[in-house]
Amino acid sequence: MKVGDTVRFLNAVGGGTVRKIEGNIAYVEESDGFETPVLVRECVVVDPDGGIVPKKKYGSNEPSKYEAPAVVKAAPAPTHSENDVEIVETAEGNTLNIVLGYEADDIKHINTTGFTAYLVNDSNYFLYVVYASRSEDGRWHCRYEGIVEPNIQVLLEELTHEDLPQLERVSVQLVAFKRGADYRPKNPVAVEYRVDATKFYKLHCFHDHEYFENPVIAYDIVKNDVPQRQMVVDSSMLEQAMREKRQADKPERRRVEKHQHAKKGAIIEVDLHIGALLDTTAGLSNGDMLEVQLGEFRKTLDANIRNKGQKIVFIHGKGEGVLRKAILDELKRKYKNCEAQDASFREYGFGATLVTVH
């Protein structure tokens, strides 16, 4: 931003011409002739026609393949007013492309840095968005809700390492619409993802992305109008989940079957999050879900109980510690030739237990 640029406000209605900049404060002359002091980060530069100035692709002198308006970082969009700047539509924007991304504040200090969650709306549609996380008792907590403008990137929340266990399951629900123009309706979207908190401790899990200047952990919410991980609950899935609960030795468990044949000396990793074991938990009590998780734990140990020196990491999440306590009780009662300790914090955070077979 420089003196003479035309800007609009991100957290308030209005905008104007930048007359001077002092530190991180810009003095913007509005249409009534008065100058309004505004934080620079709460302004976005627009072209004379009202569109957002295109941002160059990170690490390149060439513009991004997306024509104006390009995706820019911004705070949650303000409510609609007659004084809002007119939205400039793009040729590709009538197709929804929505991305959820987690960016490290300082990628060089991955074990101590904070993280920021962004939602990218690469479309000509306004979005009413609800971003939520699910706790171990199955209840959902709303982390962000609001209107997201077209062709923009909004900050959803800032996170610390202590917050990561809360993101074991996240959902994004959205409804797309246009203001002041005819449009083709889009189906409401509700997608659910399991966010692996251990990835936030591993530098190689952050990747370059066309919508971000820095490496991110990204999840496609909608790609070319198609929701990527829909939240579906039906009677057939519920019946299957109940069968798996009663017959823990029969369900298809791809992760466990793979690790049961691991090479000698290799560490086996078993994800005990209920979302990794069952497609749905509808109709299951906390006790039912705990039994499914313990069944997975027993099956893995039984398959490796004769492999002396075998190390197995059970990833159970931080939560309230119920599953971890149940695992330790099982080891003391049934698997006395096994030793347990906390797994590497660097690799797994606070939510994993390392079991060694002796």
C-alpha positions in Angstrom: 0.0 0.0 0.0 1.2 3.5 -0.8 -0.1 7.1 -0.7 -2.6 7.6 -3.5 -4.0 4.0 -3.5 -7.7 3.4 -3.4 -8.6 1.0 -0.6 -11.6 -0.5 1.1 -12.0 -1.4 4.8 -12.1 -5.0 5.8 -13.9 -4.7 9.1 -16.2 -1.8 8.3 -18.2 -0.4 5.4 -16.5 2.2 3.3 -13.1 3.1 1.9 -11.4 5.9 0.0 -7.9 7.3 -1.0 -4.8 6.9 1.1 -3.5 10.4 1.9 -0.6 9.5 4.3 0.9 6.5 6.1 2.5 6.8 9.5 3.9 3.5 10.8 1.1 0.9 10.6 -1.7 3.6 10.4 -3.1 4.7 7.1 -5.1 8.0 6.8 -7.9 7.3 4.3 -9.9 10.2 2.8 -13.5 9.0 2.4 -16.1 10.4 0.0 -17.3 13.0 2.6 -13.8 14.6 2.6 -12.8 13.4 6.1 -9.7 11.4 6.8 -10.1 8.2 8.8 -7.1 6.6 10.6 -7.2 2.8 9.9 -4.7 0.0 10.6 -2.9 -0.9 7.3 -3.7 -4.6 7.8 -7.4 -3.8 7.9 -7.3 -2.2 4.4 -7.2 -3.9 1.0 -6.1 -2.1 -2.2 -8.6 -2.0 -5.0 -8.3 -1.0 -8.6 -10.4 2.0 -9.9 -13.2 -0.3 -11.0 -13.6 -1.7 -7.4 -11.9 -5.1 -7.9 -9.2 -6.4 -5.5 -5.7 -5.8 -7.0 -4.3 -9.2 -8.2 -1.6 -10.8 -6.0 1.5 -12.3 -7.6 2.1 -16.0 -7.1 4.5 -16.6 -4.3 8.2 -16.8 -5.4 7.5 -15.6 -8.9 7.4 -12.3 -10.8 4.6 -13.6 -12.9 0.9 -13.1 -11.9 -1.0 -16.1 -10.6 -2.9 -18.1 -13.2 -6.1 -16.7 -11.6 -7.1 -13.4 -13.1 -8.3 -10.6 -10.9 -9.5 -10.6 -8.3 -6.8 -12.9 -6.7 -7.2 -14.4 -3.3 -5.9 -12.2 -0.5 -5.7 -12.5 3.3 -8.4 -10.7 5.1 -10.4 -10.6 8.3 -14.0 -11.9 8.2 -16.1 -10.0 5.7 -18.4 -7.2 7.0 -22.2 -7.5 6.7 -23.7 -6.2 3.5 -24.5 -2.6 2.9 -25.6 -0.5 0.0 -22.1 1.2 0.2 -20.2 -2.0 -0.3 -17.7 -2.1 -3.2 -19.1 -3.9 -6.2 -17.8 -7.5 -6.6 -15.9 -8.1 -9.8 -16.5 -11.7 -11.0 -14.0 -13.9 -12.8 -14.6 -16.3 -15.7 -13.8 -19.4 -13.6 -15.6 -18.1 -10.5 -19.0 -19.7 -11.1 -17.5 -23.0 -10.0 -16.8 -23.4 -6.3 -13.3 -24.1 -5.1 -13.0 -23.9 -1.3 -9.8 -24.8 0.6 -9.0 -25.0 4.4 -5.4 -24.3 5.2 -3.2 -24.3 8.3 -0.1 -22.1 8.1 2.8 -22.1 10.6 3.6 -18.6 11.9 7.3 -19.5 11.9 8.1 -22.6 9.8 11.7 -22.6 11.0 10.6 -23.2 14.6 7.9 -25.8 14.0 8.0 -27.2 17.6 7.2 -23.9 19.3 5.5 -21.7 16.7 1.8 -20.9 16.5 -0.5 -21.7 13.6 -3.2 -19.8 11.7 -6.2 -21.3 10.0 -7.5 -19.8 6.7 -10.5 -20.5 4.5 -10.0 -19.7 0.7 -13.1 -18.8 -1.3 -12.1 -19.1 -4.9 -15.5 -18.3 -6.5 -17.9 -15.6 -7.4 -20.2 -16.6 -4.6 -20.7 -15.3 -1.1 -20.5 -18.0 1.4 -22.2 -18.4 4.8 -19.6 -20.5 6.6 -19.6 -22.5 9.9 -16.3 -24.0 11.0 -16.5 -26.3 14.0 -14.6 -29.0 15.9 -15.8 -32.1 17.7 -14.9 -33.2 21.2 -14.5 -36.7 22.4 -18.0 -36.8 23.7 -19.3 -36.2 20.2 -20.5 -32.6 20.7 -19.5 -29.9 18.2 -18.0 -26.5 19.1 -18.3 -23.6 16.7 -14.9 -22.0 16.1 -16.0 -19.5 13.4 -19.2 -18.4 11.6 -19.8 -15.6 9.2 -20.2 -14.3 5.6 -17.1 -14.8 3.4 -17.0 -12.6 0.3 -16.1 -13.9 -3.2 -12.5 -14.4 -4.2 -11.0 -13.8 -0.8 -9.1 -15.6 1.9 -10.3 -15.2 5.5 -8.6 -15.8 8.8 -10.6 -18.4 10.8 -8.5 -18.7 14.0 -5.1 -18.6 15.5 -3.8 -21.7 17.3 -1.1 -22.9 19.7 0.3 -26.4 20.1 -2.0 -26.8 23.1 -5.0 -26.2 20.8 -4.2 -28.9 18.3 -5.8 -31.9 20.1 -9.1 -30.0 19.8 -8.9 -30.4 16.0 -9.1 -34.2 15.8 -12.3 -33.8 13.9 -13.3 -30.5 12.1 -16.3 -29.8 9.9 -17.0 -27.0 7.4 -20.6 -26.2 6.5 -21.4 -23.6 3.9 -24.2 -22.1 1.8 -23.3 -20.3 -1.4 -25.3 -17.3 -2.8 -24.9 -14.0 -4.7 -26.0 -10.6 -3.8 -27.7 -8.3 -6.3 -27.3 -10.7 -9.2 -29.0 -13.8 -10.7 -27.1 -17.1 -10.1 -27.3 -20.8 -10.3 -27.9 -22.3 -6.8 -25.3 -24.6 -5.3 -26.1 -27.5 -3.0 -25.4 -26.8 0.7 -22.1 -28.3 1.7 -21.2 -30.2 4.9 -17.8 -31.9 5.0 -15.9 -33.4 7.9 -12.1 -34.0 8.2 -9.8 -35.7 10.7 -6.9 -33.4 11.4 -3.8 -35.4 12.4 -2.2 -33.2 15.1 1.1 -35.0 14.7 1.6 -33.5 11.2 2.0 -30.1 12.8 5.3 -31.2 14.3 6.7 -32.5 11.0 8.2 -30.0 8.5 7.6 -32.3 5.5 3.9 -32.2 6.1 3.7 -28.5 5.1 3.5 -28.2 1.3 3.5 -25.3 -1.2 0.0 -24.4 -2.4 -1.3 -22.2 -5.2 -3.5 -20.1 -2.8 -0.8 -19.5 -0.2 2.6 -17.8 -0.1 4.0 -20.1 2.6 3.8 -23.9 2.9 0.6 -25.1 4.5 -1.3 -28.2 5.6 -4.3 -27.9 3.2 -7.7 -29.7 2.9 -10.0 -29.4 -0.2 -13.5 -28.6 1.1 -15.1 -28.2 -2.4 -13.2 -28.9 -5.6 -14.9 -27.9 -8.9 -18.3 -27.8 -7.2 -17.9 -31.3 -5.6 -17.7 -31.6 -1.8 -14.6 -33.7 -0.9 -15.6 -35.4 2.4 -19.3 -35.3 2.9 -20.8 -35.9 6.4 -23.1 -38.9 5.8 -25.1 -40.9 8.3 -27.4 -43.7 7.1 -28.9 -46.9 8.6 -26.6 -49.3 6.7 -23.5 -47.6 8.0 -24.9 -47.6 11.6 -25.6 -51.4 11.3 -22.1 -52.0 10.0 -20.6 -50.0 12.9 -22.5 -52.1 15.4 -21.3 -55.3 13.8 -17.7 -54.1 14.1 -18.3 -53.3 17.8 -19.5 -56.9 18.5 -17.0 -58.7 16.2 -13.8 -56.9 16.7 -11.9 -59.7 15.0 -13.8 -59.4 11.6 -13.8 -55.8 10.5 -11.6 -54.5 7.7 -8.8 -52.6 9.4 -6.3 -51.7 6.7 -3.9 -49.9 9.0 -3.5 -52.8 11.4 -3.2 -55.5 8.7 -0.4 -53.5 7.1 1.6 -53.1 10.3 1.1 -56.7 11.4 3.5 -57.6 8.7 6.0 -54.8 9.3 9.7 -55.6 8.9 11.5 -56.7 12.0 12.7 -53.7 14.1 10.3 -51.3 12.4 8.0 -49.2 14.7 4.3 -50.0 14.2 1.9 -47.0 14.4 -1.7 -47.6 15.2 -4.3 -44.8 15.1 -6.9 -45.4 17.8 -9.0 -42.3 17.1 -12.5 -43.6 16.7 -12.9 -41.7 13.4 -10.0 -43.8 11.9 -11.7 -47.0 13.0 -15.3 -46.4 12.1 -17.0 -44.5 9.3 -19.7 -43.3 11.7 -20.3 -43.3 15.4 -24.0 -42.6 15.2 -25.9 -44.5 17.9 -22.8 -45.5 19.8 -22.3 -44.6 23.4 -18.9 -43.5 24.8 -18.5 -47.0 26.3 -19.2 -48.6 22.9 -16.6 -46.4 21.2 -14.0 -47.2 23.9 -14.6 -50.9 23.4 -14.0 -50.6 19.7 -10.7 -48.7 20.4 -9.6 -51.3 23.0 -10.4 -54.1 20.5 -8.1 -52.5 18.0 -5.4 -52.3 20.7 -5.8 -55.9 21.8 -5.8 -57.2 18.2 -2.5 -55.4 17.4 -0.8 -56.6 20.6 -2.0 -60.2 20.2 -0.5 -60.2 16.6 2.9 -59.0 17.9 3.1 -60.5 21.4 5.8 -63.0 20.4 8.0 -60.4 18.6 10.4 -59.5 21.4 11.7 -56.0 21.1 8.8 -54.9 18.8 7.8 -51.2 19.4 4.3 -50.1 18.8 3.0 -46.6 19.0 -0.7 -46.2 19.9 -2.0 -42.8 18.9 -5.0 -42.0 21.1 -5.0 -38.2 21.3 -4.8 -36.0 24.4 -8.5 -35.6 25.3 -9.4 -36.4 28.9 -7.0 -39.4 29.2 -9.8 -42.1 29.4 -8.4 -44.2 26.5 -4.8 -43.9 27.7 -5.8 -45.0 31.2 -7.7 -48.0 29.8 -4.6 -49.0 27.7 -2.3 -48.9 30.7 -4.8 -50.9 32.8 -4.9 -53.6 30.0 -1.1 -53.8 29.9 -0.9 -54.3 33.7 -3.7 -56.9 33.7 -3.2 -58.9 30.5 0.1 -57.9 28.8 2.6 -58.0 31.6 5.5 -58.7 29.3 5.0 -55.3 27.7 6.4 -51.9 28.8 4.7 -48.6 28.2 6.0 -45.0 28.1 5.0 -41.7 26.5 5.9 -41.7 22.7 8.2 -39.0 21.3 6.7 -35.6 21.8 8.5 -34.3 18.8 6.9 -36.9 16.5 3.4 -37.4 18.1 2.8 -34.5 20.5 1.1 -35.4 23.8 -1.4 -38.0 22.5 0.5 -41.2 22.0 1.9 -44.2 24.0 4.9 -46.3 23.1 4.6 -50.0 24.0 7.6 -52.3 23.8 7.2 -56.1 23.8 9.7 -58.0 26.0 
